[in-house]
Amino acid sequence: MKRHLIEELKSRLKVNQENEKTSNETLESLERKIKALTEDCTNKKSSIDLLKQRLNVATKEKSHYEQLYHKAKDELEKKDLKITNLESKMIETERAMTELETAAYEQIHDLAKQSEQALEIVQKKLLLTSDKVEEFMRFVK
């Protein structure tokens, strides 16, 4: 019975030692996995931090370029307004020039008529004077 008990204890000891060995191997495997996962988490954390920094830089750049865009857009709107005003002034000036040209043409035409009439009157007077001079010359002779 003692022997049987000793053999049973030896057998249990052997089973327990095998279980312990298996447990130790499992524990080591789990520790390696934990270490690998910890490193992976650390790497991913670093990667996330780097991506956050890049996102912040990109956000700042986006904000800067949006400001530049709005500034350029405002300047363009102002210039468009100036161009529109200048175009309307140009149209008004062209209209005024056309009116002036028309008025000048009418005045020149009227002056030409007046000159023509004055020349006709002068020619008539000249003819009359010439006739009178001839008459006088005939009278004097």
C-alpha positions as CSV (number, residue, x, y, z in Angstrom):
1,M,0.0,0.0,0.0
2,K,2.8,2.3,0.7
3,R,4.4,1.4,-2.5
4,H,1.2,2.0,-4.3
5,L,0.8,5.3,-2.6
6,I,4.4,6.3,-3.5
7,E,3.9,5.2,-7.1
8,E,0.7,7.2,-7.2
9,L,2.4,10.2,-5.7
10,K,5.3,9.8,-8.2
11,S,2.8,9.5,-11.0
12,R,1.0,12.6,-9.8
13,L,4.3,14.4,-9.4
14,K,5.2,13.5,-13.0
15,V,1.8,14.6,-14.3
16,N,2.1,17.8,-12.3
17,Q,5.6,18.4,-13.6
18,E,4.4,17.9,-17.1
19,N,1.5,20.2,-16.4
20,E,3.9,22.7,-14.9
21,K,6.1,22.4,-18.0
22,T,3.2,22.9,-20.3
23,S,1.9,25.8,-18.2
24,N,5.4,27.4,-18.2
25,E,5.6,27.0,-22.0
26,T,2.1,28.5,-22.3
27,L,3.1,31.3,-19.9
28,E,6.3,32.0,-21.9
29,S,4.3,32.0,-25.1
30,L,1.7,34.4,-23.6
31,E,4.5,36.6,-22.3
32,R,6.0,36.8,-25.7
33,K,2.6,37.6,-27.2
34,I,2.1,40.3,-24.6
35,K,5.5,41.8,-25.3
36,A,4.8,41.7,-29.1
37,L,1.4,43.3,-28.6
38,T,2.9,45.9,-26.3
39,E,5.5,46.8,-28.9
40,D,2.8,46.8,-31.5
41,C,0.6,49.1,-29.4
42,T,3.6,51.4,-28.7
43,N,4.4,51.5,-32.5
44,K,0.7,52.2,-33.3
45,K,0.6,54.9,-30.6
46,S,3.7,56.5,-32.1
47,S,2.1,56.3,-35.5
48,I,-1.1,57.8,-34.3
49,D,0.8,60.7,-32.6
50,L,2.7,61.3,-35.9
51,L,-0.5,61.2,-37.9
52,K,-2.1,63.6,-35.4
53,Q,0.9,66.0,-35.9
54,R,0.6,65.7,-39.6
55,L,-3.2,66.3,-39.4
56,N,-2.5,69.4,-37.3
57,V,0.0,70.7,-39.8
58,A,-2.4,69.9,-42.7
59,T,-5.3,71.6,-40.8
60,K,-3.1,74.8,-40.3
61,E,-2.1,74.8,-44.0
62,K,-5.7,74.3,-45.0
63,S,-6.7,77.2,-42.8
64,H,-3.9,79.3,-44.2
65,Y,-4.9,78.5,-47.8
66,E,-8.5,79.2,-47.1
67,Q,-7.6,82.6,-45.8
68,L,-5.5,83.2,-49.0
69,Y,-8.4,82.0,-51.1
70,H,-10.9,84.3,-49.4
71,K,-8.5,87.2,-49.6
72,A,-8.0,86.6,-53.3
73,K,-11.7,86.1,-53.8
74,D,-12.4,89.4,-52.1
75,E,-9.8,91.2,-54.2
76,L,-11.2,89.6,-57.3
77,E,-14.7,90.8,-56.4
78,K,-13.3,94.3,-55.8
79,K,-11.5,94.3,-59.2
80,D,-14.6,93.0,-60.9
81,L,-16.6,95.8,-59.4
82,K,-14.0,98.3,-60.6
83,I,-14.0,96.8,-64.0
84,T,-17.8,97.0,-64.1
85,N,-17.7,100.6,-63.0
86,L,-15.0,101.4,-65.6
87,E,-16.9,99.7,-68.3
88,S,-20.1,101.7,-67.5
89,K,-18.0,104.9,-67.4
90,M,-16.5,103.9,-70.8
91,I,-20.0,103.3,-72.2
92,E,-21.2,106.7,-70.8
93,T,-18.1,108.4,-72.2
94,E,-18.6,106.8,-75.6
95,R,-22.2,107.9,-75.6
96,A,-21.2,111.4,-74.6
97,M,-18.5,111.4,-77.4
98,T,-21.2,110.3,-79.9
99,E,-23.4,113.1,-78.7
100,L,-20.6,115.6,-79.0
101,E,-19.7,114.3,-82.5
102,T,-23.3,114.6,-83.6
103,A,-23.6,118.1,-82.1
104,A,-20.3,119.1,-83.7
105,Y,-21.4,117.7,-87.1
106,E,-24.7,119.6,-86.8
107,Q,-22.8,122.8,-85.9
108,I,-20.4,122.4,-88.8
109,H,-23.3,121.6,-91.1
110,D,-25.1,124.8,-89.8
111,L,-21.9,126.8,-90.2
112,A,-21.4,125.5,-93.7
113,K,-25.0,126.5,-94.6
114,Q,-24.5,129.9,-93.0
115,S,-21.1,130.3,-94.8
116,E,-22.8,129.3,-98.1
117,Q,-25.6,131.8,-97.5
118,A,-23.1,134.5,-96.6
119,L,-21.0,133.7,-99.7
120,E,-24.1,133.9,-101.8
121,I,-25.1,137.3,-100.3
122,V,-21.5,138.6,-100.7
123,Q,-21.5,137.3,-104.3
124,K,-24.8,139.1,-105.0
125,K,-23.4,142.3,-103.3
126,L,-20.2,141.9,-105.3
127,L,-22.2,141.6,-108.5
128,L,-24.3,144.6,-107.6
129,T,-21.2,146.5,-106.7
130,S,-19.6,145.4,-109.9
131,D,-22.6,146.5,-111.9
132,K,-22.6,149.8,-110.1
133,V,-18.9,150.2,-110.8
134,E,-19.5,149.5,-114.4
135,E,-22.4,151.9,-114.4
136,F,-20.3,154.5,-112.7
137,M,-17.5,153.9,-115.2
138,R,-19.9,154.3,-118.1
139,F,-21.2,157.4,-116.5
140,V,-17.7,158.8,-115.9
141,K,-16.7,158.2,-119.5
